[in-house]
Amino acid sequence: MTVLYFAQTRRLAGLASETLALSSPVNAEALWNEILARHPALAPLRSVTRLARNGEFTTVDTVFAPGDEIALIPPVSGG
């Protein structure tokens, strides 16, 4: 599974992407737990960061598979 970090999440994680070696599908809670174990600095953004799987925003029922591309999309501001 490839995880892509954007904007604030990229800055706090200190990288643009990484590969997670998950051997089975996981729900959003388990995915977040894995990400936060690697990057605890992302914890304050968890409640406001959207997850996208393979280019589409996810729901609470989404299951993430080992081959998926996951993007962390934090809130952005602008005009």
C-alpha positions in Angstrom: 0.0 0.0 0.0 1.3 3.4 -1.0 0.5 6.3 1.3 0.7 9.9 -0.2 1.1 12.9 2.1 0.0 16.3 1.1 0.4 19.9 2.5 0.5 19.8 6.3 0.6 16.0 6.5 3.7 16.0 4.3 5.4 18.6 6.5 4.6 16.8 9.7 5.4 13.3 8.4 8.6 14.6 6.8 8.0 12.7 3.5 5.8 12.8 0.5 5.0 9.1 0.3 5.8 5.7 1.8 4.9 2.1 1.4 3.1 0.2 4.2 3.5 -3.5 4.1 0.0 -4.6 5.1 -0.7 -8.3 4.4 -4.5 -8.0 4.6 -7.3 -5.5 4.1 -7.9 -3.0 7.0 -10.5 -0.5 7.9 -9.9 3.3 8.4 -9.3 2.9 12.1 -6.5 0.3 11.6 -5.0 2.3 8.8 -4.9 5.4 10.9 -3.4 3.5 13.8 -0.6 2.3 11.5 0.1 5.8 10.1 0.1 7.4 13.6 2.4 4.7 15.0 4.9 5.8 12.3 4.1 9.6 12.4 2.7 10.6 15.8 2.9 14.3 14.8 -0.1 13.7 12.5 -2.4 13.0 15.4 -3.7 16.6 15.7 -4.8 16.5 12.0 -6.5 13.1 12.1 -10.0 14.5 12.7 -9.8 17.0 9.9 -7.9 14.9 7.3 -9.8 13.1 4.5 -8.6 9.8 3.2 -8.7 9.0 -0.5 -8.3 5.5 -1.9 -7.2 5.1 -5.5 -8.2 8.7 -6.3 -11.6 8.7 -4.6 -12.6 10.0 -1.2 -13.5 7.3 1.3 -16.4 6.7 3.7 -16.3 5.2 7.2 -17.1 1.8 5.6 -14.2 1.8 3.2 -11.8 -1.2 3.3 -8.2 -0.6 2.3 -6.4 -3.3 0.5 -2.6 -3.9 0.3 -2.3 -2.7 -3.3 -4.2 0.5 -2.8 -2.9 4.1 -3.1 -4.0 6.1 -0.1 -3.8 9.9 0.0 -4.1 12.0 3.2 -5.8 15.2 2.3 -5.7 17.8 5.0 -7.9 20.9 5.0 -6.6 23.7 2.8 -7.3 27.4 2.8 -7.3 29.8 0.0 -9.4 32.2 -2.0 
